Amino acid sequence: MEDDAPVIYGLEFQARALTSQTAESDAIRFLVGTQSLKFDNQIHIIDFDDENNIISKSVLQHQAGEIWHISASPADKAVLTTCYNKTSESRVVTCGAVWRMPPEWESGSHESPDDPHNSHNPQNLELLCHLDNSSHGNASCVLWEPMGDGKHVISLADNHALLWDLTESSTQATISSSATLEGKGQLKFTAGKWSPHHNCTQLATANDTAIRGWDLRTMSQIYCIENAHGQLVRDLDFNPNKQYYLASCGDDCKVKFWDVRNINEPVKTLEEHSHWVWSVRFNHSHDQLVLTGSSDSRVILSNMVSISSEPFGHLVDDDDLSDGEDNHQDEKTQEPLQDSIISTYEEHEDSVYAVEWSSADPWLFASLSYDGRLVINRVPRALKYHILL
C-alpha cells in the first residue's frame, strides 16, 4: 500500500507560528505567521487540495510585528489572534490582537506558490481590537474557548492569565477575570491550553517545570504538578475524548501523559526525541494518534493506544468492562493493543516549532520548521484502515 509523498511549501521568511483554521470543516487549511525583523511580516493561508496533492496560498500583511503565536477563532473562519513583538520606547514588548481577514481572501484569490506574480500586493489584515495588557506584561499566547461562539479568549501574559470577553463584532475586548501566578522570582507562563471538557471551565498552564490547572469560574488553582519535566515545559494538549488526560512536552526531550486526578507520576512517558520538544498534539478524532515536533528537526507520530479512549481498538465504556455476562468475546480481543512509534518524519532541516492536525481531515497534519518550511503529511494508510476497519 503506497503512502502519499509529503507536500512541502517554503516561506521566504523564518516562521514558528502555525494553526489549522478551526472553524473550517470542509477545506484543509492552515495559517502560518512569519518572523522577520527586516521586512513586513505576513500570514500565509495555505490551502491543500487533497485529491490532486496541490498547495495554493494567499498572503496577508501583518505589519504589526514578528508573529510568535497564532490562533484561529472556532466560530468565524475570518477571525484570528496573533501575539507579536513590537518596539516601544526602545524596548521590545509582545502584544496580543484580534484580526479579521479581508473579504477577498476567500473569493478565489489563491495562487499557486510557484506563480511569480503572486506576492506583489498582499492584502492587509483588519485590526479588530488589541488585547491591551500593557499593565500585565508580555503576551505569550492567546487561547480561544474550545467549541465556543468566538466570544471568549484567554491571554497569558508574564504571570497573568486574563479572561477576555469579546463583543459581537470582536471590535472590543474587556477583561472579565484574571488569575496571577504567585511565588518567588519572576514567574512566567510559557504555554497554556483551554480544556474542551467540564463545560470549558478549566485551563492548564505551564511555567518553568510546573504544570497547573485552573478553575475559570473562580480563577483559582485546582492542581499543580511541581516538577512535571526536568527542564522547561514547552507545550500542553488535552485528550479530546478523555477528560482528565493531558499531554506535556519540554526541554528534557520527553513527552509525558498525565491523569490530572493523580499527579504524582505520569501515566506514560515517551523519550523518542533527542532535543527539546516544542509541540504536542492529540488527534481530534482518534486520540491514540499523537504528534510531536522537536528541535531535533523531526516530527514523530505515535500510537498511544493503551491510554486512549480506544484501548482495544474500539471505544470502551466503563459499563462494558463491568458487564461480566455480556463479555463472551474471546480473550485475544480483550488484550489492549501495544503503544508504538508509527512513523518518524525527517523532511525538516531546522527546529520544528509547531505541529497541527487538520480540522477538516483527521488523517492529515502539518509541521513547521524555523526556516519557513511547512510540510503536509498523512497518517500511513495501513494504520488508517486498521483503525477504521
N, C-alpha and C positions, 0 to 999 in steps of 0.2 A: 504494500500500500504506500504509494509515493506521497510524501508530505509536500505541501506547497513551500516554495522558497520564501525566505523573508523578503519584505519590501523595505527599501531604505530610502529615506528622504534627508537631504542635507540642508541645514540652515547656514547662512553665511556668518552668523554670529554665534557666540557661545550661549548656552541655554541650560537652565536647570529646572524650569517650571513647566509642568505638564498636567493636564486634566482631560478626562473624557467629557463630552458635552452631556451632562447628566440628564437634562430634560429631553434629549433626543433619543427616541427608542427605535427609530427606523434606520436612519443613516448612521454609518460608522464614522464618527467624527471626533477628532482630538484637537485641543487647543494647546499651543506651545508659546511660552513667553521668553524673550531673549534677554541676554545680559551683555550690553555693550556700553563701554564708558565713552567712546568717541562719537558714536552715531546714535540717531534716534532709535529707540527700541521698538520692537514690533510684537504683535501677536499673530501667529500663523494659525489659520484654521485649516486643518488637514482633513480632507475627506478621502475615504478609502472605498473604492469600488471593488467589492469582494469577488464578483464574478470574473472581472477582467484583470484583477490584480493591479489596478492603476490608482495612483495617488493624484488628487488635484488639490489646489490650495488657494486660499485668499489671504492677503496680508493686510493687517490693520495697524496703524501707527499708535504706539503707546509712548508719547513724548514725555510723560511724567518722569521716567527714570528706568533703571535696570530692574527687571522683574525677578523677585526672589520666590514668589509663591503665586499660584493662580488657582481659582476655584470657580466652578460653573453653577449657576442657580439650578435647583432641582425643579423649578416650576416654569421658568421662562428661558427659552433657548438663547435669547439675545443678551441676557444679563450675566455678568461675571464679576468677580472681585480679583484684585491683584494687591500684593504687598510689594512695594518698590522703594528703592533708595532715591533720595534727593539731597542736594546740598542746601543747608540752611544755616546762615551766619557762620560760614566756613567750617561747619561740621556736617557729617552725613547722618541723616535721620531716615528711618524706614517707616513709610506711611501705608495705610490701607485705604482703598477706594472701591466704590461700586461703579461699574461702567455698563453702557449699552452699546452693542454693535450697531453700526448704521443699517438702515433698512435694506440697502443694496446687497449686503453680504450674502443674502440667501437667494437673490434673484438671478442665479446662474452666472455670477461674475467670477466663478472659479477658473483658474488657468492650470494648464499642465505645468509642473515645476520646471520643465525644460524650455518653456516659452521665453525667449529673450526679452519680450516687451512687457513682461508681467509686472514688475515691482516699481514701475515709474511713478505711478500716482496712487499709492495706497490710501485708503480712507482713514479718517481719524475715528477713534473711539469717542463716544459721547460720555462725558463725566456726569454721573447721576448724583453722587454725593461722596464726600470724604468721610471715612470713619475717623473723625478727628480725635486722636488720642494723644495729642502732644503732651498733655499733663500726665499721661500714663506710660510714656516711654515708646520704644520702637516695636512696631507690629511684626511678629514673626510669621503668623498665618491667620487666615480668615476662614471660618468653617460655616457652611450653610446648615440649617436644620435639615436632617435627612428626611426625604419624602415629604418635606414641608411645602408651604404655599409660597416660599420665597420671601417671607416677611421677617425672618429672624436669622441673624448671623451672630457668631461669636468671634471676637478677635482676641488673640493672645499677644500681649504687649509687655515685654520685660517680665515683671512678676504679677501682672494683672490679667484676669480673664474677664472680658467685657461682653455682656449680652446686649445686642442692639436690636431695636425694633425698627423696621423699615416701613415707610409709608406705602400706600397703594402703588405709587409710581416709582418707588425706590429713590425718590429725589431728596429724601430727608431721613437721617438716622438719629435715633436717640438712645442713650444708654438706659436700659431698663433695670439692670442689676449688674453687680460685679463681685468678683472674688479676688483676694490677694494672697500671694504665696508668702507665708511668714517664715522667718528663720534667720540664721546668721549669714553674713556675707551678701553678695549681690546675686540674689536668686533670679533665674530667668527661665521662662518656659521655652523649650526647644521644639516641641511638637504637641499636637492635640488631635483628638478625634471625638466627634459628637456621636454618641451611641444611637443606633436606629431602634433600640429596644426600650422598654419601660416608658412608652409614650414620649420618647425623646427627652427624658428628664435627666439624663446622665451624660457627663463629659469625662473623658480620660485625658490627662495631660502628662507630659514628660518634662522633667527638669533635672539636669545633670544625670545622675544614675538612677533617679527615682521615677516611679510612675504613680500618679494619684488619680483617684476617682472623685468626682464632684456631683452633688445633687443640685441641679439647676433651679429647683423650686426654692431652696433655702440658700443656695450658693455656699454650701458647706462641704467639707471634705468627708467622703464616706469610706475610702480605703487608701492606704499608702503602701506601695511595695518599695521599701527603702533602697536596697541595692539590687534592683532588677537586673542591671547589667554591670559588668566590671568597669566599663567606661561609659561615656555619654550615650544616652538613648536618643536615637535619630528619628524614629517613626513608630506609629501605632496604627492598628486597624482592628475593628471589631468583626467577629464572625457574624455574617448577616443572618444566620439561621440558628445560632446557639447563643442565647442572650448573655451568658456570663463569660464567654470566651473572648480573649483579647490577644493579639499578636504584637510583639515588640521587636525592634532590632536596634543595633547600636555599634559603637566603635570597638567593641570586643569581638567583632566578626561573627556574632551569634544572632540567631533568630529564636525568640522564646515565645511559647504559647502558655497563657495563664488562664486559670479559672479564678475569677476575682472573688469567689466565695472562700477560696483557700489560697492565700497569697504567700504562704511560707516557701513554696517552691514551684517552679514552672511545671506544667503538665508534660511538656516536651521541649527539647532544645535541639536546634539544628546548628551544625558547625561546618557548613559547606563552603563558606566564603573565606578568602584569605586576606581581606582588608575590610574597612568599615562598611557596614550595611546601611544604606541610606533610605531604603524604601521597602515596605512590605504591604502586600495587598491580597485579601481573600477574594476569590471569585464570587460574584454576586449570586449566582445560581447554584453552583456546585462547590460548596465551601471546602471540600478536600483539596482543591487546587489553590496553591499559594505561590505567589510570585515574589521574588526578592531581587533587588538591584544593589550593586556594591561598587566601591571604587577599585575593586579588582577587575573592573571592566566587564564583569559577567552578569548575566541575568539567569537566575535558576528557577525552574518551575518544579515544585514539589507536590507530591500526592500524600497529603497528611490525613489519610483516610481513617486512622484509628481514633482521631479526636474530632472527626467531622460529624455532621448530622446523618451521614450515611455510612456507618462503620462496617456494615455487612453488604455494602454495595447498593442498599436501598434505604429509604427513610425509616428510622426506628423510633417508635413511640415508647415511652416508659411502660404503657399498658401492654405492649407486645412482649416486653421482657418478663412481665409478671404473669402473663396468661399461660400457665403451665399446660393446661389440657389442649389448648389450640396449637401448641408448638410441636407438631409432629413432623417438622421438617428434619431431614437427616442432619447429623452432626456437622457434616462438612460445610454446609451453607451457613452454619452458625459461627464459624471461625471468623473473627474480624480480619479484614484484609490488611496486608502489611504496608507500612509507610515506605515511600521510596522517592528518590530523585528521578523525575521523569526526563528532564532534559536540561542541559546547560547551553545557553545561547552565547556565542562569542563573536557577534557581529560588531561589537563596540571596541574602540581603541582608547577610550578615555573613561573617566569615572562615570558610572551610571547613577544619576541622581534621582531618577523617577521611573516608576513602572506603574502602568494603569491598565485595567481591564476595560474593554469597550462596554458602553452601557447598552449598545444595540445588539451585539453578538457575543454570547458568553464564551465562545471558543477563541476569541481574538484579543490580543493585547499589544500595547505599545511600550517602548522603553526609550529613554532619552539620556544621552551622554553629554558631558560638558562641552565637547567640541561641536555641538549642534547637530549631532546625528540622531535622527528618530528612526527606530526600527519597528516595523509591524510584523508580528509573528502569530502563529496559530498553535493551539494545543494539538499535539500529534493525533492523526486520525484514528489510529488503533485505540488510543486511550479514550477518545471521544466516543467511539462506538461501544467500547467496553462499559463506559459509564451509562450510556443511553439504553443499551440493549440488555 
